[in-house]
Amino acid sequence: MKKLNYLIAATAIVMGACSPQVGEDQTPSTIVNADGTVTFNYRNDSAKSVQVDVQFAGRNEMKRDSLTGLWSVTLGPAAPDMYPYCFIVDGVSIMDPMCDEWFPNEGFKNSLLEIKGEGEPLVHTLQDVPHGNVDYVTYYSKSLGTYNHALVYTPASYNESNDNLPVFYLISGTTDTEEVYYKVGRANVILDNMIAKGESKEMIVVMPYGNPIKLLSGHVDFRTMGDVFSKDLINDLMPYIENNYRTINDRDHRGIGGFSRGGNQALLNGLTNIDKFSYLCSYSSFTTTEIPDVYDNAEDTNKQLHLFWLGIGTDDFLYGTSRDYLEFLDKKGIRTVKEFTNDKFGHTWMNAKYFLSHTLKLLFNPEASEEAMSNGTQRQRRQAKKCHSHQA
């Protein structure tokens, strides 16, 4: 089992917005200005057109300075957070060659911009607290007939005690790799900060690879494989974790959650394995309404679930379907905790981080989760100021 010490891996984060390198003229590729705007710079003397596509402002044309040759644009202001972005050079999307923070996705490659702001650090900002470890693990999956991989977070105290800990399985979205909740969602940093403040219980977090069918040979008939993720999770990954880490192996100490497709995978596996999981979290997602003996047996389901938490942005393209699922659960008498946002640009990792930080306060905390479930907490966040573009 190969281990990566988070303290080493996090050194790039300390450097600033996206840990930008500088070009020959010493001009950073991203500059966070005092008014909250961001200036993007890109050098390419042969390009005919350059745009920047950033999550807080969309796609915008950049202008080339005829004297310096530098393509530039200033956008925003933007609220402090982390934002994916890329340059589009003559129609081709590329990562920022001057930025060493990037989004590990199988469908696209974006760079990452961090705006830290002033005052109280954000929950995902690296702080001077004890830091846990993130392990990159490889295990053999009998369900797949090949090796698979995952990331495992253990808190700072894990190697200093013999305590067994609860486990939270945390799944990324469509085309995301197993690294995304680590490198973009910063689950480890969020937990480090919250544990240090007493806002979260200590736990092990397992980040699986959500699309393991891609690991299979092209000669396999995928139509006969069924739900390989669920088979691998329950029959292979969970036993591996419980054999190699000090875990508490009962339903009261297991949780499962995820973002987007990962939220669907989490709810499906949680609801079809209530004997194994009692904390379920959906971030910007929903799942099937056809699960026998769960929806039509609300009294028993409610007794078994310590937490059934669902968050969605009202500006998310999945909001309609997610809202329908929430209404279905209400009609069936299934207790849930609901939270809505409208200021984090829809189906984004800004929402994923926000939702995660709110559920971590409730995981493996029966009193807090019961209070939330009893209240069915719903909160509507205020609309943030709209971003405006300024040509530089």
C-alpha positions in Angstrom: 0.0 0.0 0.0 1.5 3.2 -1.2 1.1 6.2 1.2 1.2 9.9 0.5 1.7 12.2 3.4 -0.7 15.1 3.1 1.7 17.6 4.6 4.1 17.0 1.6 1.3 16.9 -1.0 -0.2 20.2 0.3 2.9 22.3 -0.1 1.7 23.6 -3.4 -1.6 24.8 -1.9 0.3 27.1 0.5 1.7 29.1 -2.4 -1.5 31.0 -3.3 -4.2 31.3 -5.9 -3.2 28.4 -8.1 0.5 28.3 -7.2 1.2 30.1 -10.6 4.5 29.9 -12.2 5.7 33.0 -14.0 6.8 33.6 -17.6 10.0 35.1 -18.9 8.5 38.6 -18.3 7.6 37.6 -14.7 3.9 38.1 -15.3 1.8 35.5 -13.4 -0.9 33.7 -15.3 -3.5 34.7 -12.7 -3.6 37.7 -10.5 -6.3 38.1 -7.8 -6.8 41.8 -7.4 -7.7 43.8 -4.3 -11.3 44.3 -5.5 -11.9 40.6 -5.9 -11.5 40.6 -9.7 -9.0 38.2 -11.4 -6.7 39.1 -14.2 -5.8 36.1 -16.5 -2.7 36.3 -18.6 -1.6 33.9 -21.4 1.4 34.2 -23.7 1.2 32.6 -27.2 2.7 34.7 -30.1 1.2 32.5 -32.8 -2.4 32.3 -31.5 -5.1 34.0 -33.5 -7.6 34.0 -30.7 -7.5 33.2 -27.0 -10.4 32.9 -24.6 -10.5 32.0 -20.9 -13.3 29.8 -19.5 -13.7 30.1 -15.7 -16.6 28.9 -13.6 -17.5 32.2 -12.0 -17.7 34.2 -15.3 -18.1 31.7 -18.2 -16.2 32.0 -21.5 -14.6 35.4 -22.3 -12.4 36.8 -25.0 -8.9 37.8 -24.2 -7.1 40.8 -25.8 -3.5 40.7 -27.0 -1.2 43.7 -26.2 0.5 44.5 -29.4 3.6 45.7 -27.5 4.1 42.9 -25.0 2.3 40.1 -26.9 0.5 39.1 -23.7 -3.2 38.0 -23.9 -5.1 39.3 -20.9 -8.6 39.9 -19.5 -9.9 40.9 -16.1 -13.1 39.2 -14.8 -15.2 39.3 -11.7 -15.4 40.1 -8.8 -15.7 36.6 -7.5 -16.4 35.3 -4.1 -13.5 33.5 -2.3 -13.5 29.8 -3.4 -11.8 27.5 -5.8 -12.7 27.8 -9.5 -11.8 25.5 -12.5 -10.6 27.4 -15.6 -8.9 26.8 -18.9 -7.6 28.7 -21.9 -9.1 28.2 -25.3 -6.5 28.8 -27.9 -7.7 28.9 -31.5 -10.7 26.7 -30.5 -8.6 24.1 -28.5 -9.1 23.9 -24.7 -5.8 23.7 -22.7 -4.8 23.9 -19.0 -2.8 26.8 -17.8 0.8 25.8 -18.5 1.9 28.2 -15.6 -0.4 26.6 -12.9 0.5 23.4 -11.1 -3.0 22.8 -9.6 -5.3 20.9 -12.0 -8.7 19.1 -12.1 -8.2 15.3 -12.5 -11.1 14.5 -14.8 -11.4 11.9 -17.6 -13.5 14.2 -19.8 -11.7 17.5 -19.5 -8.6 19.0 -17.9 -8.9 22.3 -16.2 -6.5 24.3 -14.0 -7.6 25.4 -10.5 -7.8 29.0 -9.2 -8.0 29.6 -5.5 -9.3 32.9 -4.2 -8.6 33.0 -0.4 -10.1 36.4 0.5 -9.6 38.1 3.8 -10.6 37.4 7.3 -11.7 33.9 8.5 -10.2 31.2 6.3 -12.6 29.1 4.3 -13.3 25.6 5.5 -11.2 24.1 2.6 -8.2 26.4 3.1 -5.0 24.9 4.5 -4.6 26.0 8.1 -2.1 25.5 10.9 -3.8 22.4 12.4 -2.8 18.7 12.7 -3.0 17.1 9.3 -4.1 13.6 8.4 -2.7 11.3 5.7 -4.1 10.4 2.3 -3.1 6.9 1.0 -3.2 5.8 -2.6 -4.3 2.2 -2.4 -4.5 -0.6 -5.0 -6.6 -3.7 -4.4 -7.6 -6.7 -6.4 -11.3 -6.8 -7.3 -12.8 -10.2 -7.9 -15.9 -8.5 -9.2 -13.9 -6.9 -12.0 -11.3 -9.6 -12.4 -8.6 -6.9 -12.2 -7.0 -4.4 -9.9 -8.8 -1.2 -8.9 -7.7 1.8 -6.9 -9.0 4.3 -4.3 -7.8 7.0 -1.9 -8.1 6.7 1.9 -7.9 9.6 4.4 -7.0 8.9 8.0 -7.0 11.7 10.6 -4.0 13.1 12.3 -4.4 10.9 15.4 -4.8 7.6 13.5 -1.1 6.6 13.8 -0.9 7.8 17.4 -3.6 5.6 18.9 -5.1 2.2 18.5 -8.7 3.4 18.2 -11.0 2.0 15.6 -12.9 4.6 13.6 -16.1 4.9 11.6 -15.8 5.0 7.8 -17.4 7.4 5.2 -17.3 6.3 1.6 -17.2 9.4 -0.6 -17.7 9.2 -4.3 -17.0 11.8 -7.0 -19.1 12.6 -10.1 -19.3 11.5 -13.7 -15.9 11.3 -15.5 -14.2 12.3 -12.2 -11.3 10.2 -11.0 -10.9 8.9 -7.5 -8.6 11.9 -6.9 -11.2 14.7 -7.3 -12.6 14.7 -3.8 -9.0 15.0 -2.7 -7.5 17.6 -5.1 -10.7 19.6 -5.9 -13.1 18.8 -3.1 -10.3 19.0 -0.5 -12.1 16.5 1.7 -8.9 15.9 3.7 -8.3 19.7 4.4 -11.9 20.2 5.3 -11.8 17.3 7.8 -8.5 18.4 9.2 -9.9 21.9 9.9 -13.2 20.7 11.3 -11.7 18.0 13.5 -9.3 20.5 15.0 -12.2 22.8 15.9 -14.3 20.0 17.3 -16.9 20.4 14.5 -16.6 16.9 13.1 -16.0 13.4 14.5 -12.8 11.7 13.6 -13.4 9.2 10.7 -11.7 7.4 7.8 -12.8 8.6 4.4 -12.6 6.2 1.4 -12.7 7.8 -2.1 -13.4 5.1 -4.6 -13.0 5.2 -8.4 -16.6 5.7 -9.6 -16.3 4.3 -13.1 -14.5 0.9 -12.8 -16.1 -0.5 -16.0 -13.4 1.5 -17.8 -10.8 -0.8 -16.3 -12.2 -3.8 -18.1 -10.9 -5.2 -21.3 -12.6 -4.3 -24.5 -13.5 -8.0 -25.0 -15.9 -8.0 -22.0 -19.6 -7.9 -22.8 -20.6 -4.9 -20.7 -24.2 -5.7 -21.0 -23.8 -8.8 -18.9 -21.8 -7.1 -16.2 -24.5 -5.1 -14.5 -23.7 -2.5 -11.8 -20.0 -3.2 -11.5 -19.4 -0.2 -9.2 -21.8 -1.5 -6.6 -20.4 -5.1 -6.8 -16.9 -3.9 -6.4 -17.7 -1.5 -3.6 -19.6 -4.0 -1.5 -17.7 -7.2 -2.3 -14.2 -6.0 -2.8 -13.4 -2.4 -1.6 -15.2 -2.6 1.7 -13.5 -5.9 2.8 -10.1 -4.5 1.7 -10.6 -1.4 3.9 -11.8 -3.4 6.8 -8.9 -5.8 6.6 -6.3 -3.0 6.2 -7.5 -0.2 8.4 -8.8 0.0 12.0 -12.5 0.4 11.3 -15.7 -0.1 13.2 -17.6 -2.6 11.1 -21.3 -2.0 11.7 -24.0 0.0 10.1 -24.0 2.6 12.9 -20.4 3.5 11.9 -20.6 3.5 8.1 -21.7 6.3 5.9 -21.8 6.8 2.2 -22.2 10.0 0.1 -21.3 11.5 -3.2 -21.6 14.3 -5.7 -23.6 14.1 -9.0 -23.3 10.5 -10.3 -21.5 9.7 -7.1 -24.6 10.9 -5.2 -26.7 8.5 -7.1 -24.3 5.6 -6.5 -24.2 6.5 -2.8 -28.0 6.6 -2.3 -28.5 3.4 -4.4 -25.9 1.5 -2.4 -27.0 3.0 0.9 -30.7 2.3 0.4 -30.2 -1.2 -0.9 -27.8 -2.0 1.9 -29.4 -0.5 5.0 -27.9 -3.3 7.0 -24.5 -1.8 6.2 -25.0 2.0 6.1 -27.0 4.3 8.3 -25.7 7.7 7.1 -26.6 8.6 3.5 -25.6 11.9 1.8 -26.5 13.1 -1.7 -24.8 16.2 -3.1 -26.5 17.5 -6.2 -28.1 14.2 -7.1 -31.0 11.7 -6.7 -31.6 8.0 -7.3 -34.2 5.5 -8.5 -37.6 5.5 -6.9 -37.8 1.7 -7.4 -36.2 0.2 -4.3 -38.3 -2.6 -2.8 -39.1 -2.5 1.0 -37.5 0.9 1.5 -39.9 3.6 0.2 -43.0 1.6 1.0 -41.9 0.9 4.5 -41.2 4.4 5.8 -41.5 3.6 9.5 -38.8 0.9 9.4 -36.6 2.9 7.0 -36.8 6.0 9.3 -35.8 3.9 12.3 -32.7 2.5 10.5 -31.3 5.7 9.0 -29.5 8.1 11.3 -29.1 10.6 8.5 -30.6 10.9 5.0 -29.2 14.2 3.7 -29.8 15.8 0.3 -28.5 19.1 -1.0 -29.0 20.7 -4.4 -28.6 24.2 -6.0 -31.7 25.8 -7.3 -29.6 26.8 -10.3 -28.4 23.3 -10.8 -29.4 21.6 -14.1 -30.4 18.6 -12.0 -32.6 20.6 -9.7 -35.9 19.7 -11.2 -35.3 15.9 -11.0 -33.8 16.2 -7.5 -36.8 18.3 -6.3 -39.1 15.6 -7.7 -37.2 12.9 -5.8 -37.4 14.9 -2.6 -41.1 15.4 -3.1 -41.4 11.6 -3.7 -39.6 10.9 -0.4 -41.9 13.4 1.4 -45.0 11.7 0.0 -43.7 8.3 1.2 -43.1 9.7 4.7 -39.3 9.2 4.5 -37.5 11.6 6.8 -34.8 13.7 5.2 -32.6 16.8 5.7 -32.8 19.1 2.8 -30.5 22.1 1.9 -30.7 24.4 -1.1 -28.2 26.9 -2.5 -28.5 29.4 -5.3 -25.1 31.2 -5.2 -22.5 28.5 -6.2 -23.0 28.4 -10.0 -25.2 25.3 -10.1 -23.7 21.9 -10.6 -20.2 22.7 -9.3 -17.6 21.7 -6.9 -18.2 24.9 -4.9 -21.5 23.2 -4.0 -19.8 19.8 -3.5 -17.4 21.2 -0.9 -20.1 23.3 0.8 -22.5 20.3 1.1 -19.7 18.1 2.4 -18.7 20.5 5.1 -22.3 20.6 6.4 -22.8 16.9 6.5 -19.5 16.2 8.2 -20.9 18.0 11.3 -23.7 15.3 11.4 -21.8 12.1 10.4 -21.4 9.6 13.3 -23.0 12.1 15.6 -26.4 10.5 16.5 -27.6 13.5 18.6 -26.8 16.1 16.0 -28.1 13.9 13.1 -31.3 13.1 14.9 -31.9 16.8 15.6 -31.4 17.6 11.9 -33.6 14.8 10.8 -36.4 15.8 13.2 -36.2 19.4 11.9 -35.9 18.5 8.3 -33.6 21.5 8.1 -34.0 23.6 4.9 -32.0 26.7 4.3 -32.0 29.0 1.3 -28.8 30.9 0.8 -28.9 34.5 -0.3 -28.0 35.2 -3.9 -24.4 36.4 -4.3 -23.6 39.4 -6.3 -23.4 38.7 -10.0 -20.0 38.8 -11.6 -19.1 41.4 -14.1 -16.3 41.3 -16.7 -13.8 44.1 -17.2 -11.6 44.1 -20.2 -7.9 44.6 -19.3 
